[in-house]
Amino acid sequence: FGSYVDSRVVRRVLRGDLRLEPERRVITVMFVDIRGFTAMAETAVPIEIFLRLNIALDAMATEVQAQGGIVNKFLGDGLLALFGAPEPQADHARRAVRAGLRIVERAAALARDGRFPDLRVGVGIATGEAIVGDVGGARREFTAIGDVVNVAARVEALTKDLNTPILITEEVVAQLGAGAELKPFPPIELRGRVGKVALLSVEGLRGTAPHQVLPVTGPIGATDRDPR
């Protein structure tokens, strides 16, 4: 079971303490995509495609989990990861950016040593409010729903156009703390959204920094804020 669902979610299910009711929470969402994989899949031998894909996705998932995030789902040639859920993490934005940098490094290493030649990835990261909880009927899944998920997906798609491996929103920057090496881009439109958003490329993240504790709300409809 733990190989299909994040081990922390499994443990909470087995303890019976995974909340079934949804709640609003500020989290950080990450989308990762392997660039050019569709074209490669059209010409490579099927078993070779899966072997390379498994190597890459395992490396990505390892870095997500090392920073305390969970892989919510694999998306063919990429993944969706959540930071700040199911357990609250006041520094979820910093964890996500650190994971993104490590994923780019791991991809470069896999390309260099020949296990996945020419491997390149795009990473999009967004911070915002989402509804997190357990959804489904006979088959259930812990997931996040909200505009922040869509934004992260759109941001990742722009990494190729802007020729940078990691893009983050200004909401991520606001929670990131000190030590980040950032390159701003002119405001740009995201598909399906009104107005332009400010995006930044992440070049590095040095040291540790105090983090801002974000307010966490309770179940939908509740108005009490987390007293932290």
Contacts in CASP RR format, 6 or more apart in sequence:
PFRMAT RR
TARGET T0000
AUTHOR 0000-0000-0000
METHOD contacts of the structure
MODEL  1
FGSYVDSRVVRRVLRGDLRLEPERRVITVMFVDIRGFTAMAETAVPIEIF
LRLNIALDAMATEVQAQGGIVNKFLGDGLLALFGAPEPQADHARRAVRAG
LRIVERAAALARDGRFPDLRVGVGIATGEAIVGDVGGARREFTAIGDVVN
VAARVEALTKDLNTPILITEEVVAQLGAGAELKPFPPIELRGRVGKVALL
SVEGLRGTAPHQVLPVTGPIGATDRDPR
1 10 0 8 1.000
2 10 0 8 1.000
5 13 0 8 1.000
5 142 0 8 1.000
6 65 0 8 1.000
6 69 0 8 1.000
6 70 0 8 1.000
6 71 0 8 1.000
6 142 0 8 1.000
8 70 0 8 1.000
8 86 0 8 1.000
8 87 0 8 1.000
9 18 0 8 1.000
9 70 0 8 1.000
9 86 0 8 1.000
9 142 0 8 1.000
12 18 0 8 1.000
12 86 0 8 1.000
18 86 0 8 1.000
18 134 0 8 1.000
18 142 0 8 1.000
19 86 0 8 1.000
19 133 0 8 1.000
19 134 0 8 1.000
20 133 0 8 1.000
20 134 0 8 1.000
21 133 0 8 1.000
21 219 0 8 1.000
21 220 0 8 1.000
22 131 0 8 1.000
22 132 0 8 1.000
22 133 0 8 1.000
22 134 0 8 1.000
22 135 0 8 1.000
22 145 0 8 1.000
22 219 0 8 1.000
22 220 0 8 1.000
23 131 0 8 1.000
23 132 0 8 1.000
23 133 0 8 1.000
23 216 0 8 1.000
23 217 0 8 1.000
23 218 0 8 1.000
23 219 0 8 1.000
23 220 0 8 1.000
23 222 0 8 1.000
24 129 0 8 1.000
24 130 0 8 1.000
24 131 0 8 1.000
24 217 0 8 1.000
24 218 0 8 1.000
24 220 0 8 1.000
25 84 0 8 1.000
25 85 0 8 1.000
25 88 0 8 1.000
25 129 0 8 1.000
25 130 0 8 1.000
25 131 0 8 1.000
25 132 0 8 1.000
25 216 0 8 1.000
25 217 0 8 1.000
25 218 0 8 1.000
26 127 0 8 1.000
26 128 0 8 1.000
26 129 0 8 1.000
26 130 0 8 1.000
26 214 0 8 1.000
26 215 0 8 1.000
26 216 0 8 1.000
27 82 0 8 1.000
27 83 0 8 1.000
27 84 0 8 1.000
27 85 0 8 1.000
27 92 0 8 1.000
27 127 0 8 1.000
27 128 0 8 1.000
27 129 0 8 1.000
27 130 0 8 1.000
27 132 0 8 1.000
27 144 0 8 1.000
27 148 0 8 1.000
28 82 0 8 1.000
28 83 0 8 1.000
28 84 0 8 1.000
28 92 0 8 1.000
28 93 0 8 1.000
28 95 0 8 1.000
28 96 0 8 1.000
28 125 0 8 1.000
28 126 0 8 1.000
28 127 0 8 1.000
28 128 0 8 1.000
28 172 0 8 1.000
28 175 0 8 1.000
29 80 0 8 1.000
29 81 0 8 1.000
29 82 0 8 1.000
29 83 0 8 1.000
29 96 0 8 1.000
29 125 0 8 1.000
29 126 0 8 1.000
29 127 0 8 1.000
29 128 0 8 1.000
29 130 0 8 1.000
29 144 0 8 1.000
29 148 0 8 1.000
29 149 0 8 1.000
29 151 0 8 1.000
29 152 0 8 1.000
30 64 0 8 1.000
30 80 0 8 1.000
30 81 0 8 1.000
30 82 0 8 1.000
30 83 0 8 1.000
30 96 0 8 1.000
30 99 0 8 1.000
30 100 0 8 1.000
30 123 0 8 1.000
30 124 0 8 1.000
30 125 0 8 1.000
30 152 0 8 1.000
31 75 0 8 1.000
31 78 0 8 1.000
31 79 0 8 1.000
31 80 0 8 1.000
31 81 0 8 1.000
31 123 0 8 1.000
31 124 0 8 1.000
31 152 0 8 1.000
31 153 0 8 1.000
31 155 0 8 1.000
31 156 0 8 1.000
32 60 0 8 1.000
32 78 0 8 1.000
32 79 0 8 1.000
32 81 0 8 1.000
32 100 0 8 1.000
32 103 0 8 1.000
32 121 0 8 1.000
32 122 0 8 1.000
32 123 0 8 1.000
32 124 0 8 1.000
32 156 0 8 1.000
33 75 0 8 1.000
33 77 0 8 1.000
33 78 0 8 1.000
33 121 0 8 1.000
33 122 0 8 1.000
33 156 0 8 1.000
33 157 0 8 1.000
34 53 0 8 1.000
34 56 0 8 1.000
34 77 0 8 1.000
34 78 0 8 1.000
34 119 0 8 1.000
34 120 0 8 1.000
34 121 0 8 1.000
35 120 0 8 1.000
35 121 0 8 1.000
35 122 0 8 1.000
35 160 0 8 1.000
36 120 0 8 1.000
37 53 0 8 1.000
37 77 0 8 1.000
38 77 0 8 1.000
40 49 0 8 1.000
41 49 0 8 1.000
41 77 0 8 1.000
44 52 0 8 1.000
52 115 0 8 1.000
52 116 0 8 1.000
52 119 0 8 1.000
53 76 0 8 1.000
53 77 0 8 1.000
55 110 0 8 1.000
55 115 0 8 1.000
55 116 0 8 1.000
56 107 0 8 1.000
56 110 0 8 1.000
56 116 0 8 1.000
56 119 0 8 1.000
56 121 0 8 1.000
57 74 0 8 1.000
57 78 0 8 1.000
57 79 0 8 1.000
59 103 0 8 1.000
59 106 0 8 1.000
59 107 0 8 1.000
59 110 0 8 1.000
60 71 0 8 1.000
60 78 0 8 1.000
60 79 0 8 1.000
60 103 0 8 1.000
60 106 0 8 1.000
60 107 0 8 1.000
60 121 0 8 1.000
61 71 0 8 1.000
61 79 0 8 1.000
62 106 0 8 1.000
63 99 0 8 1.000
63 100 0 8 1.000
63 102 0 8 1.000
63 103 0 8 1.000
63 106 0 8 1.000
64 70 0 8 1.000
64 71 0 8 1.000
64 79 0 8 1.000
64 81 0 8 1.000
64 99 0 8 1.000
64 103 0 8 1.000
65 71 0 8 1.000
66 99 0 8 1.000
66 102 0 8 1.000
67 83 0 8 1.000
67 95 0 8 1.000
67 96 0 8 1.000
67 98 0 8 1.000
67 99 0 8 1.000
67 102 0 8 1.000
68 83 0 8 1.000
68 89 0 8 1.000
68 95 0 8 1.000
69 81 0 8 1.000
69 82 0 8 1.000
69 83 0 8 1.000
69 84 0 8 1.000
69 89 0 8 1.000
69 95 0 8 1.000
69 96 0 8 1.000
69 99 0 8 1.000
70 81 0 8 1.000
70 82 0 8 1.000
70 85 0 8 1.000
70 86 0 8 1.000
70 142 0 8 1.000
71 79 0 8 1.000
71 80 0 8 1.000
71 81 0 8 1.000
72 79 0 8 1.000
72 80 0 8 1.000
72 81 0 8 1.000
72 82 0 8 1.000
72 142 0 8 1.000
72 143 0 8 1.000
72 144 0 8 1.000
73 79 0 8 1.000
73 80 0 8 1.000
73 141 0 8 1.000
73 143 0 8 1.000
80 149 0 8 1.000
80 152 0 8 1.000
81 96 0 8 1.000
81 99 0 8 1.000
82 132 0 8 1.000
82 144 0 8 1.000
83 89 0 8 1.000
83 92 0 8 1.000
83 93 0 8 1.000
83 95 0 8 1.000
83 96 0 8 1.000
83 99 0 8 1.000
84 92 0 8 1.000
84 95 0 8 1.000
85 130 0 8 1.000
85 132 0 8 1.000
85 133 0 8 1.000
85 142 0 8 1.000
85 144 0 8 1.000
86 132 0 8 1.000
86 133 0 8 1.000
86 142 0 8 1.000
88 216 0 8 1.000
88 226 0 8 1.000
89 95 0 8 1.000
90 211 0 8 1.000
90 212 0 8 1.000
90 213 0 8 1.000
90 214 0 8 1.000
90 228 0 8 1.000
91 175 0 8 1.000
91 211 0 8 1.000
92 127 0 8 1.000
92 175 0 8 1.000
92 214 0 8 1.000
93 125 0 8 1.000
93 127 0 8 1.000
93 172 0 8 1.000
93 175 0 8 1.000
93 176 0 8 1.000
93 211 0 8 1.000
94 175 0 8 1.000
94 176 0 8 1.000
94 177 0 8 1.000
94 205 0 8 1.000
94 209 0 8 1.000
94 211 0 8 1.000
96 125 0 8 1.000
96 127 0 8 1.000
96 172 0 8 1.000
97 125 0 8 1.000
97 166 0 8 1.000
97 168 0 8 1.000
97 172 0 8 1.000
97 176 0 8 1.000
97 180 0 8 1.000
97 202 0 8 1.000
97 205 0 8 1.000
98 205 0 8 1.000
100 123 0 8 1.000
100 125 0 8 1.000
100 166 0 8 1.000
100 202 0 8 1.000
101 166 0 8 1.000
101 202 0 8 1.000
101 204 0 8 1.000
101 205 0 8 1.000
103 121 0 8 1.000
103 123 0 8 1.000
104 121 0 8 1.000
104 122 0 8 1.000
104 123 0 8 1.000
104 165 0 8 1.000
104 166 0 8 1.000
107 116 0 8 1.000
107 119 0 8 1.000
107 120 0 8 1.000
107 121 0 8 1.000
108 119 0 8 1.000
110 116 0 8 1.000
110 119 0 8 1.000
111 117 0 8 1.000
111 118 0 8 1.000
111 119 0 8 1.000
111 120 0 8 1.000
120 165 0 8 1.000
121 165 0 8 1.000
122 156 0 8 1.000
122 159 0 8 1.000
122 160 0 8 1.000
122 165 0 8 1.000
122 166 0 8 1.000
123 156 0 8 1.000
123 159 0 8 1.000
123 165 0 8 1.000
123 166 0 8 1.000
123 167 0 8 1.000
124 152 0 8 1.000
124 153 0 8 1.000
124 155 0 8 1.000
124 156 0 8 1.000
124 159 0 8 1.000
124 166 0 8 1.000
124 167 0 8 1.000
124 168 0 8 1.000
125 152 0 8 1.000
125 155 0 8 1.000
125 166 0 8 1.000
125 167 0 8 1.000
125 168 0 8 1.000
125 169 0 8 1.000
125 172 0 8 1.000
126 148 0 8 1.000
126 149 0 8 1.000
126 151 0 8 1.000
126 152 0 8 1.000
126 155 0 8 1.000
126 168 0 8 1.000
126 169 0 8 1.000
126 171 0 8 1.000
126 172 0 8 1.000
127 148 0 8 1.000
127 169 0 8 1.000
127 171 0 8 1.000
127 172 0 8 1.000
127 174 0 8 1.000
127 175 0 8 1.000
128 147 0 8 1.000
128 148 0 8 1.000
128 171 0 8 1.000
129 146 0 8 1.000
129 148 0 8 1.000
130 144 0 8 1.000
130 145 0 8 1.000
130 146 0 8 1.000
130 147 0 8 1.000
130 148 0 8 1.000
130 149 0 8 1.000
131 144 0 8 1.000
131 145 0 8 1.000
131 146 0 8 1.000
131 220 0 8 1.000
132 142 0 8 1.000
132 143 0 8 1.000
132 144 0 8 1.000
132 145 0 8 1.000
133 142 0 8 1.000
133 143 0 8 1.000
133 144 0 8 1.000
134 140 0 8 1.000
134 141 0 8 1.000
134 142 0 8 1.000
135 141 0 8 1.000
135 142 0 8 1.000
135 143 0 8 1.000
135 145 0 8 1.000
151 169 0 8 1.000
151 190 0 8 1.000
151 193 0 8 1.000
151 197 0 8 1.000
154 190 0 8 1.000
154 191 0 8 1.000
154 192 0 8 1.000
154 193 0 8 1.000
155 167 0 8 1.000
155 168 0 8 1.000
155 169 0 8 1.000
155 190 0 8 1.000
155 199 0 8 1.000
156 167 0 8 1.000
157 191 0 8 1.000
158 167 0 8 1.000
158 188 0 8 1.000
158 190 0 8 1.000
158 199 0 8 1.000
159 165 0 8 1.000
159 166 0 8 1.000
159 167 0 8 1.000
162 185 0 8 1.000
162 199 0 8 1.000
162 201 0 8 1.000
164 183 0 8 1.000
164 201 0 8 1.000
166 201 0 8 1.000
166 202 0 8 1.000
167 199 0 8 1.000
167 200 0 8 1.000
167 201 0 8 1.000
167 202 0 8 1.000
168 176 0 8 1.000
168 182 0 8 1.000
168 199 0 8 1.000
168 200 0 8 1.000
168 202 0 8 1.000
169 197 0 8 1.000
169 198 0 8 1.000
169 199 0 8 1.000
169 200 0 8 1.000
170 197 0 8 1.000
170 198 0 8 1.000
170 199 0 8 1.000
170 200 0 8 1.000
173 180 0 8 1.000
173 182 0 8 1.000
173 200 0 8 1.000
174 212 0 8 1.000
175 211 0 8 1.000
175 212 0 8 1.000
175 214 0 8 1.000
176 205 0 8 1.000
176 209 0 8 1.000
177 209 0 8 1.000
177 210 0 8 1.000
177 211 0 8 1.000
177 212 0 8 1.000
178 209 0 8 1.000
179 205 0 8 1.000
179 206 0 8 1.000
179 207 0 8 1.000
179 209 0 8 1.000
180 202 0 8 1.000
180 204 0 8 1.000
180 205 0 8 1.000
180 206 0 8 1.000
181 202 0 8 1.000
181 203 0 8 1.000
181 204 0 8 1.000
181 205 0 8 1.000
181 206 0 8 1.000
182 200 0 8 1.000
182 201 0 8 1.000
182 202 0 8 1.000
182 203 0 8 1.000
183 200 0 8 1.000
183 201 0 8 1.000
183 203 0 8 1.000
184 198 0 8 1.000
184 199 0 8 1.000
184 200 0 8 1.000
184 201 0 8 1.000
185 198 0 8 1.000
185 199 0 8 1.000
185 200 0 8 1.000
185 201 0 8 1.000
187 196 0 8 1.000
187 197 0 8 1.000
187 198 0 8 1.000
188 196 0 8 1.000
188 197 0 8 1.000
188 199 0 8 1.000
189 195 0 8 1.000
189 196 0 8 1.000
189 197 0 8 1.000
190 197 0 8 1.000
213 228 0 8 1.000
215 225 0 8 1.000
215 226 0 8 1.000
216 225 0 8 1.000
216 226 0 8 1.000
216 228 0 8 1.000
217 223 0 8 1.000
217 224 0 8 1.000
217 225 0 8 1.000
217 226 0 8 1.000
218 224 0 8 1.000
218 226 0 8 1.000
END
